[in-house]
Amino acid sequence: MLAAATAEQVAGPDRVLVVGTRFGLGFMLHGPASPMSSPAAFGHPGRGGSLGFADPSLGIGFGYVTNGMQPTVVSDPRAQALVRAVRECLDRTAPSPAPR
């Protein structure tokens, strides 16, 4: 069921966000306008810099909410810095491959 919900249904210029977007069934998908933690992630940014997404490939959920409006609609630099930090932490704690 998750695979069907996160399969790309539409991609292209978004008339509201005024950027190229990708959507599954109700969820924005990882892409240049809304970079999340990996290509498997799905969620949605919000006006003012908030961002929420799930990434089943990494087993995480992420939520960031602001208390003020910013000029950004997607790819807020504060949210993206937090996403990068989470990804770096996950990369550091990932098990090392077994020696051959």
Contact map, one row per residue, 1 for C-alpha under 8 A:
1111100000000000000000000000000000000000000000000000000000000000000000000000000000000000000000000000
1111110000000000000000000000000000000000000000000000000000000000000000000000000000000000000000000000
1111111000000000000000000000000000000000000000000000000000000000000000000000000000000000000000000000
1111111000000000000000001000000000000000000000000000000000000000000000000000000000000000000000000000
1111111000000000000000011110000000000000000000000000000000000000000000000000000000000000000000000000
0111111100000000000000111010100000000000010000000000000000000000000000000000000000000000000000000000
0011111110000000000000011000000000000000000000000000000000000000000000000000000000000000000000000000
0000011111100000000001111000100000000000000000000000000000000000000000000000000000000000000000000000
0000001111100000000001111000000000000000000000000000000000000000000000000000000000000000000000000000
0000000111110000000001110000000000000000000000000000000000000000000000000000000000000000000000000000
0000000111111000000111100000000000000000000000000000000000000000000000000000000000000000000000000000
0000000001111100001111000000000000000000000000000000000000000000000000000000000000000000000000000000
0000000000111110011110000000000000000000000000000000000000000000000000000000000000000000000000000000
0000000000011111111110000000000000000000000000000000000000000000000000000000000000000000000000000000
0000000000001111111000000000000000000000000000000000000000000000000000000000000000000000000000000000
0000000000000111110000000000000000000000000000000000000000000000000000000000000000000000000000000000
0000000000000111111000000000000000000000000000000000000000000000000000001100000000000000000000000000
0000000000001111111100000000000000000000000000000000000000000000000000000000000000000000000000000000
0000000000011110111110000000000010000000000000000000000000000000000000000000000000000000000000000000
0000000000111100011111000000000110000000000000000000000000000000000000000000000000000000000000000000
0000000000111100001111100001101111000000000000000000000000000000000000000000000000000000000000000000
0000000111110000000111110001111000000000000000000000000000000000000000000000000000000000000000000000
0000010111100000000011111111100000000000000000000000000000000000000000000000000000000000000000000000
0000111111000000000001111111100000000000000000000000000000000000000000000000000000000000000000000000
0001111110000000000000111110000000000000000000000000000000000000000000000000000000000000000000000000
0000100000000000000000111111000000000000000000000000000000000000000000000000000000000000000000000000
0000110000000000000000111111100000000000011100000000000000000000000000000000000000000000000000000000
0000000000000000000011110111110001000000011100000000000000000000000000000000000000000000000000000000
0000010100000000000011110011111001000011111100000000000000000000000000000000000000000000000000000000
0000000000000000000001000001111111111111110000000000000000000000000000000000000000000000000000000000
0000000000000000000011000000111111110010000000000000000000000000000000000000000000000000000000000000
0000000000000000000110000000011111100000000000000000000000000000000000000000000000000000000000000000
0000000000000000001110000000011111100000000000000000000000000000000000000110000000000000000000000000
0000000000000000000010000001111111110000000110000000000000000000000000000110000000000000000000000000
0000000000000000000000000000011111111100000000000000000000000000000000000010000100000000000000000000
0000000000000000000000000000011001111110110000000000100000000000000000000000000100100000000000000000
0000000000000000000000000000010000111110100000000000001000000000000000000000000000110010000000000000
0000000000000000000000000000010000111111100000000000001010000000000000000000000000000000000000000000
0000000000000000000000000000111000011111100000000000000000000000000000000000000000000000000000000000
0000000000000000000000000000110000000111110000000000001110000000000000000000000000000000000000000000
0000000000000000000000000000110000011111111000000000111110000000000000000000000000000000000000000000
0000010000000000000000000011110000010001111100000000111000000000000000000000000000000000000000000000
0000000000000000000000000011100000000000111110000011110000000000000000000000000000000000000000000000
0000000000000000000000000011100001000000011111000011100000000000000000000000000000000000000000000000
0000000000000000000000000000000001000000001111101111000000000000000000001110000000000000000000000000
0000000000000000000000000000000000000000000111111110000000000000000000001100000000000000000000000000
0000000000000000000000000000000000000000000011111100000000000000000011011100000000000000000000000000
0000000000000000000000000000000000000000000001111100000000000000010111111001000000000000000000000000
0000000000000000000000000000000000000000000011111110000000000000110011011111011000000000000000000000
0000000000000000000000000000000000000000000011111111000000000011110000000001001000000000000000000000
0000000000000000000000000000000000000000001111001111100000000111100000000000001000000000000000000000
0000000000000000000000000000000000000000001110000111110000001111000000000000000000000000000000000000
0000000000000000000000000000000000010000111100000011111000001110000000000000000000000000000000000000
0000000000000000000000000000000000000000111000000001111100111100000000000000000000000000000000000000
0000000000000000000000000000000000001101110000000000111111111000000000000000000000000000000000000000
0000000000000000000000000000000000000001100000000000011111110000000000000000000000000000000000000000
0000000000000000000000000000000000000101100000000000001111100000000000000000000000000000000000000000
0000000000000000000000000000000000000000000000000000001111110000000000000000000000000000000000000000
0000000000000000000000000000000000000000000000000000011111111000000000000000000000000000000000000000
0000000000000000000000000000000000000000000000000000011101111100000000000000000000000000000000000000
0000000000000000000000000000000000000000000000000001111000111110000000000000000000000000000000000000
0000000000000000000000000000000000000000000000000011110000011111000000000000000000000000000000000000
0000000000000000000000000000000000000000000000000111100000001111100000000000000000000000000000000000
0000000000000000000000000000000000000000000000000111000000000111110000000000001000000000000000000000
0000000000000000000000000000000000000000000000001110000000000011111000000000000000000000000000000000
0000000000000000000000000000000000000000000000011100000000000001111110000000000000000000000000000000
0000000000000000000000000000000000000000000000000000000000000000111110000000000000000000000000000000
0000000000000000000000000000000000000000000000010000000000000000011111000000000000000000000000000000
0000000000000000000000000000000000000000000000111000000000000000011111100000000000000000000000000000
0000000000000000000000000000000000000000000000111000000000000000000111111000000000000000000000000000
0000000000000000000000000000000000000000000000010000000000000000000011111000000000000000000000000000
0000000000000000000000000000000000000000000000111000000000000000000001111111000000000000000000000000
0000000000000000100000000000000000000000000011111000000000000000000001111111000000000000000000000000
0000000000000000100000000000000011000000000011101000000000000000000000011111000000000000000000000000
0000000000000000000000000000000011100000000010001000000000000000000000011111101100000000000000000000
0000000000000000000000000000000000000000000000011100000000000000000000011111111100000000000000000000
0000000000000000000000000000000000000000000000000000000000000000000000000011111110000000000000000000
0000000000000000000000000000000000000000000000001000000000000000000000000001111111000000000000000000
0000000000000000000000000000000000000000000000001110000000000001000000000011111111100000000000000000
0000000000000000000000000000000000110000000000000000000000000000000000000011111111110000000000000000
0000000000000000000000000000000000000000000000000000000000000000000000000000111111111000000000000000
0000000000000000000000000000000000000000000000000000000000000000000000000000011111111100000000000000
0000000000000000000000000000000000011000000000000000000000000000000000000000001111111110000000000000
0000000000000000000000000000000000001000000000000000000000000000000000000000000111111111000000000000
0000000000000000000000000000000000000000000000000000000000000000000000000000000011111111100000000000
0000000000000000000000000000000000000000000000000000000000000000000000000000000001111111110000000000
0000000000000000000000000000000000001000000000000000000000000000000000000000000000111111111000000000
0000000000000000000000000000000000000000000000000000000000000000000000000000000000011111111100000000
0000000000000000000000000000000000000000000000000000000000000000000000000000000000001111111110000000
0000000000000000000000000000000000000000000000000000000000000000000000000000000000000111111111000000
0000000000000000000000000000000000000000000000000000000000000000000000000000000000000011111111000000
0000000000000000000000000000000000000000000000000000000000000000000000000000000000000001111111000000
0000000000000000000000000000000000000000000000000000000000000000000000000000000000000000111111100000
0000000000000000000000000000000000000000000000000000000000000000000000000000000000000000011111110000
0000000000000000000000000000000000000000000000000000000000000000000000000000000000000000000011111000
0000000000000000000000000000000000000000000000000000000000000000000000000000000000000000000001111100
0000000000000000000000000000000000000000000000000000000000000000000000000000000000000000000000111110
0000000000000000000000000000000000000000000000000000000000000000000000000000000000000000000000011111
0000000000000000000000000000000000000000000000000000000000000000000000000000000000000000000000001111
0000000000000000000000000000000000000000000000000000000000000000000000000000000000000000000000000111
